[in-house]
């Protein structure tokens, strides 16, 4: 085999080695099931970290969201008072 590194190791070298073992289909199915469980475990840990931080720092998050919404309202108010806003009202009415 060539020098296989990175993802090629899991998807090229190991399947080739597993195909040479006795009861190859069983070992191959177990190997790819293990990869699937590793992926699920990674996703569960990422969601756990996200939920933990969201739950424990919700007071900071609510303060930030309040500040952000006040800034958006302020920017919309300034945009409505800007030049050209009276022209659009005059054209309609």
MARDO-593787 format. One record per residue (C-alpha): x, y, z; residue in three letters. Coordinates in steps of 0.05 Angstrom, whole numbers. Each point is the difference from the previous one (the first is absolute). Layout:
N
+--------+--------+--------+------+
|      u |      v |      w | type |
+--------+--------+--------+------+
|      X |      Y |      Z |  ALA |
...
+--------+--------+--------+------+
This chain:
93
+--------+--------+--------+------+
|      u |      v |      w | type |
+--------+--------+--------+------+
|      0 |      0 |      0 |  UNK |
|     21 |     71 |    -12 |  UNK |
|     11 |     48 |     57 |  UNK |
|    -71 |     13 |     21 |  UNK |
|    -13 |     56 |     50 |  UNK |
|    -61 |     37 |     26 |  UNK |
|    -69 |    -21 |    -22 |  UNK |
|     30 |    -48 |    -50 |  UNK |
|     22 |    -43 |     58 |  UNK |
|    -71 |    -11 |     23 |  UNK |
|    -32 |     -6 |    -69 |  UNK |
|     55 |    -33 |    -41 |  UNK |
|     51 |    -38 |     42 |  UNK |
|    -45 |    -29 |     55 |  UNK |
|    -54 |    -25 |    -48 |  UNK |
|     53 |    -33 |    -42 |  UNK |
|     30 |    -34 |     61 |  UNK |
|    -68 |    -21 |     25 |  UNK |
|    -17 |    -31 |    -67 |  UNK |
|     59 |    -48 |     10 |  UNK |
|    -24 |    -24 |     68 |  UNK |
|    -44 |    -61 |     12 |  UNK |
|    -73 |     20 |      5 |  UNK |
|     16 |     65 |    -36 |  UNK |
|    -72 |     25 |     -8 |  UNK |
|    -12 |     -4 |     75 |  UNK |
|     65 |     37 |     17 |  UNK |
|    -14 |     52 |    -53 |  UNK |
|    -70 |     13 |     25 |  UNK |
|     25 |      6 |     72 |  UNK |
|     56 |     47 |    -22 |  UNK |
|    -48 |     48 |    -36 |  UNK |
|    -50 |     -5 |     57 |  UNK |
|     56 |     21 |     46 |  UNK |
|     15 |     60 |    -45 |  UNK |
|    -74 |     18 |      1 |  UNK |
|     -2 |     -3 |     76 |  UNK |
|     63 |     44 |      4 |  UNK |
|    -34 |     52 |    -43 |  UNK |
|    -64 |     -2 |     41 |  UNK |
|     41 |      7 |     64 |  UNK |
|     35 |     62 |    -28 |  UNK |
|    -66 |     32 |    -18 |  UNK |
|    -30 |    -15 |     69 |  UNK |
|     59 |     31 |     36 |  UNK |
|     -3 |     62 |    -44 |  UNK |
|    -75 |      9 |     14 |  UNK |
|     12 |    -13 |     74 |  UNK |
|     52 |     56 |      4 |  UNK |
|    -46 |     47 |    -38 |  UNK |
|    -59 |    -14 |     46 |  UNK |
|     42 |      4 |     63 |  UNK |
|     26 |     69 |    -18 |  UNK |
|    -67 |     24 |    -23 |  UNK |
|    -32 |    -22 |     65 |  UNK |
|     54 |     26 |     47 |  UNK |
|     12 |     65 |    -35 |  UNK |
|    -72 |     16 |    -19 |  UNK |
|      1 |     64 |     41 |  UNK |
|     58 |     26 |    -42 |  UNK |
|    -34 |    -23 |    -63 |  UNK |
|    -65 |     36 |     19 |  UNK |
|     39 |     63 |     15 |  UNK |
|     35 |     -3 |    -67 |  UNK |
|    -65 |    -14 |    -37 |  UNK |
|    -33 |     59 |     35 |  UNK |
|     58 |     45 |    -19 |  UNK |
|     -1 |    -25 |    -71 |  UNK |
|    -75 |     11 |     -8 |  UNK |
|      6 |     70 |     28 |  UNK |
|     55 |     15 |    -51 |  UNK |
|    -42 |    -26 |    -57 |  UNK |
|    -60 |     42 |     21 |  UNK |
|     45 |     61 |      7 |  UNK |
|     30 |    -11 |    -70 |  UNK |
|    -70 |     -8 |    -30 |  UNK |
|    -22 |     64 |     34 |  UNK |
|     60 |     37 |    -27 |  UNK |
|    -13 |    -27 |    -69 |  UNK |
|    -71 |     25 |      1 |  UNK |
|     23 |     70 |     21 |  UNK |
|     54 |      2 |    -54 |  UNK |
|     -1 |     42 |    -63 |  UNK |
|    -50 |    -21 |    -52 |  UNK |
|    -49 |    -29 |     49 |  UNK |
|    -46 |     61 |     -7 |  UNK |
|      1 |     -6 |    -76 |  UNK |
|    -30 |    -70 |      3 |  UNK |
|    -56 |     24 |     46 |  UNK |
|    -15 |     60 |    -45 |  UNK |
|     -5 |    -44 |    -62 |  UNK |
|    -51 |    -45 |     34 |  UNK |
|    -43 |     52 |     34 |  UNK |
+--------+--------+--------+------+
